[in-house]
Amino acid sequence: MQIGQSQGFELAEVQKLLQQMTGGMAIALYTTLAGLVVNLWLGLQLLLLDRLADRLAADILADAAAVGR
């Protein structure tokens, strides 16, 4: 129910509406927090994978240069 559709100003009704609203806001906060944590974790994994790939490519090029001498 929306606040604008209420017929009167009853305290119990307003409290119920506020509880529903804060429940929805809590869900939004938790999903945002979960998204941030997962994004940071995946970003760290991508950074480590990128560094490993760079190191592997450098080792392959160094080995190829050593064989070519």
GUBA-782237 format. One record per atom (N, C-alpha, C): residue number from 1; atom name; x, y, z. Coordinates in Angstrom, 2 decimals. Example, Ala and Ser with C-alpha at 12.3 -4.5 7.8 and 13.67 -1.06 7.14 Angstrom:
REM residues 2
n;atom;u;v;w
1;N;13.19;-5.69;7.80
1;CA;12.30;-4.50;7.80
1;C;13.20;-3.30;7.80
2;N;12.85;-2.25;7.08
2;CA;13.67;-1.06;7.14
2;C;12.90;0.03;7.87
END
This chain:
REM residues 69
n;atom;u;v;w
1;N;0.84;-1.18;0.00
1;CA;0.00;0.00;0.00
1;C;0.88;1.24;0.00
2;N;0.47;2.25;-0.72
2;CA;1.22;3.49;-0.78
2;C;0.69;4.47;0.26
3;N;1.54;5.36;0.69
3;CA;1.14;6.34;1.70
3;C;0.09;7.28;1.14
4;N;0.21;7.62;-0.12
4;CA;-0.75;8.54;-0.73
4;C;-2.14;7.95;-0.87
5;N;-2.28;6.65;-0.82
5;CA;-3.58;6.01;-0.96
5;C;-4.27;5.78;0.38
6;N;-3.64;6.12;1.46
6;CA;-4.25;5.88;2.76
6;C;-5.40;6.87;2.99
7;N;-6.44;6.39;3.62
7;CA;-7.64;7.21;3.84
7;C;-7.50;8.09;5.08
8;N;-6.82;7.62;6.06
8;CA;-6.68;8.38;7.29
8;C;-5.26;8.32;7.79
9;N;-5.04;8.95;8.91
9;CA;-3.71;8.97;9.51
9;C;-3.77;8.18;10.81
10;N;-3.69;6.87;10.66
10;CA;-3.69;6.01;11.84
10;C;-2.26;5.58;12.12
11;N;-1.90;5.66;13.35
11;CA;-0.52;5.38;13.75
11;C;-0.11;3.96;13.42
12;N;-0.98;3.00;13.64
12;CA;-0.66;1.61;13.37
12;C;-0.42;1.38;11.88
13;N;-1.22;2.05;11.05
13;CA;-1.06;1.91;9.60
13;C;0.25;2.52;9.12
14;N;0.59;3.68;9.67
14;CA;1.85;4.33;9.29
14;C;3.04;3.50;9.76
15;N;2.97;2.93;10.93
15;CA;4.05;2.08;11.42
15;C;4.23;0.85;10.53
16;N;3.13;0.27;10.09
16;CA;3.19;-0.89;9.20
16;C;3.84;-0.51;7.88
17;N;3.46;0.63;7.33
17;CA;4.04;1.09;6.07
17;C;5.55;1.36;6.21
18;N;5.94;1.96;7.33
18;CA;7.36;2.24;7.55
18;C;8.17;0.95;7.73
19;N;7.59;-0.05;8.38
19;CA;8.28;-1.33;8.53
19;C;8.47;-2.01;7.19
20;N;7.46;-1.94;6.34
20;CA;7.59;-2.53;5.00
20;C;8.65;-1.79;4.18
21;N;8.66;-0.47;4.31
21;CA;9.62;0.32;3.55
21;C;11.06;0.05;4.01
22;N;11.26;-0.01;5.31
22;CA;12.61;-0.26;5.80
22;C;13.05;-1.69;5.50
23;N;12.10;-2.64;5.44
23;CA;12.45;-4.00;5.04
23;C;12.96;-4.04;3.61
24;N;12.30;-3.30;2.72
24;CA;12.74;-3.23;1.33
24;C;14.08;-2.53;1.19
25;N;14.29;-1.50;1.99
25;CA;15.56;-0.79;1.96
25;C;16.70;-1.67;2.47
26;N;16.41;-2.52;3.44
26;CA;17.43;-3.44;3.96
26;C;17.84;-4.45;2.89
27;N;16.87;-4.94;2.14
27;CA;17.19;-5.87;1.05
27;C;18.06;-5.18;0.01
28;N;17.72;-3.94;-0.34
28;CA;18.51;-3.20;-1.32
28;C;19.93;-2.96;-0.81
29;N;20.07;-2.66;0.47
29;CA;21.39;-2.44;1.04
29;C;22.23;-3.71;1.01
30;N;21.62;-4.84;1.37
30;CA;22.35;-6.10;1.39
30;C;22.76;-6.55;-0.01
31;N;21.90;-6.34;-1.00
31;CA;22.29;-6.73;-2.36
31;C;23.39;-5.83;-2.90
32;N;23.35;-4.56;-2.55
32;CA;24.43;-3.64;-2.95
32;C;25.74;-4.04;-2.29
33;N;25.69;-4.36;-1.01
33;CA;26.89;-4.78;-0.29
33;C;27.46;-6.07;-0.87
34;N;26.58;-7.01;-1.18
34;CA;27.04;-8.28;-1.78
34;C;27.67;-8.02;-3.14
35;N;27.07;-7.15;-3.94
35;CA;27.63;-6.81;-5.24
35;C;29.00;-6.18;-5.13
36;N;29.19;-5.30;-4.17
36;CA;30.49;-4.67;-3.97
36;C;31.56;-5.67;-3.56
37;N;31.21;-6.57;-2.65
37;CA;32.17;-7.57;-2.19
37;C;32.56;-8.51;-3.34
38;N;31.58;-8.96;-4.10
38;CA;31.87;-9.86;-5.22
38;C;32.69;-9.13;-6.27
39;N;32.39;-7.85;-6.53
39;CA;33.15;-7.09;-7.51
39;C;34.60;-6.93;-7.08
40;N;34.83;-6.64;-5.82
40;CA;36.21;-6.52;-5.32
40;C;36.95;-7.85;-5.43
41;N;36.28;-8.94;-5.06
41;CA;36.90;-10.26;-5.11
41;C;37.26;-10.63;-6.55
42;N;36.34;-10.44;-7.47
42;CA;36.61;-10.77;-8.87
42;C;37.66;-9.85;-9.47
43;N;37.67;-8.59;-9.07
43;CA;38.70;-7.67;-9.54
43;C;40.09;-8.10;-9.09
44;N;40.19;-8.55;-7.86
44;CA;41.47;-9.04;-7.35
44;C;41.91;-10.29;-8.11
45;N;40.97;-11.20;-8.36
45;CA;41.30;-12.42;-9.10
45;C;41.76;-12.08;-10.52
46;N;41.11;-11.13;-11.16
46;CA;41.50;-10.72;-12.51
46;C;42.88;-10.09;-12.51
47;N;43.18;-9.28;-11.51
47;CA;44.49;-8.66;-11.41
47;C;45.58;-9.73;-11.25
48;N;45.35;-10.70;-10.38
48;CA;46.33;-11.76;-10.18
48;C;46.51;-12.60;-11.45
49;N;45.40;-12.89;-12.13
49;CA;45.49;-13.65;-13.38
49;C;46.24;-12.88;-14.45
50;N;46.02;-11.58;-14.53
50;CA;46.72;-10.76;-15.51
50;C;48.22;-10.72;-15.23
51;N;48.58;-10.58;-13.97
51;CA;50.01;-10.56;-13.62
51;C;50.67;-11.91;-13.92
52;N;49.97;-12.99;-13.64
52;CA;50.49;-14.32;-13.93
52;C;50.67;-14.53;-15.43
53;N;49.70;-14.06;-16.21
53;CA;49.80;-14.19;-17.66
53;C;50.96;-13.36;-18.20
54;N;51.18;-12.16;-17.67
54;CA;52.32;-11.34;-18.09
54;C;53.64;-12.02;-17.75
55;N;53.71;-12.60;-16.56
55;CA;54.93;-13.28;-16.15
55;C;55.19;-14.51;-17.03
56;N;54.14;-15.25;-17.36
56;CA;54.28;-16.42;-18.21
56;C;54.74;-16.01;-19.62
57;N;54.17;-14.95;-20.15
57;CA;54.58;-14.48;-21.48
57;C;56.03;-14.01;-21.47
58;N;56.44;-13.33;-20.41
58;CA;57.83;-12.88;-20.31
58;C;58.79;-14.07;-20.22
59;N;58.41;-15.10;-19.48
59;CA;59.25;-16.29;-19.38
59;C;59.36;-17.00;-20.73
60;N;58.26;-17.09;-21.46
60;CA;58.29;-17.74;-22.77
60;C;59.18;-16.97;-23.73
61;N;59.07;-15.64;-23.72
61;CA;59.91;-14.81;-24.61
61;C;61.39;-14.91;-24.21
62;N;61.66;-14.98;-22.92
62;CA;63.05;-15.11;-22.48
62;C;63.61;-16.46;-22.87
63;N;62.82;-17.52;-22.76
63;CA;63.27;-18.85;-23.17
63;C;63.50;-18.90;-24.69
64;N;62.63;-18.27;-25.46
64;CA;62.77;-18.25;-26.91
64;C;64.02;-17.47;-27.31
65;N;64.30;-16.39;-26.62
65;CA;65.50;-15.61;-26.91
65;C;66.76;-16.39;-26.55
66;N;66.71;-17.17;-25.44
66;CA;67.86;-17.95;-25.04
66;C;68.13;-19.09;-26.04
67;N;67.09;-19.68;-26.59
67;CA;67.26;-20.75;-27.57
67;C;67.79;-20.20;-28.87
68;N;67.39;-18.99;-29.24
68;CA;67.80;-18.37;-30.50
68;C;69.26;-17.91;-30.50
69;N;69.89;-17.83;-29.37
69;CA;71.28;-17.36;-29.33
69;C;72.24;-18.38;-29.72
END
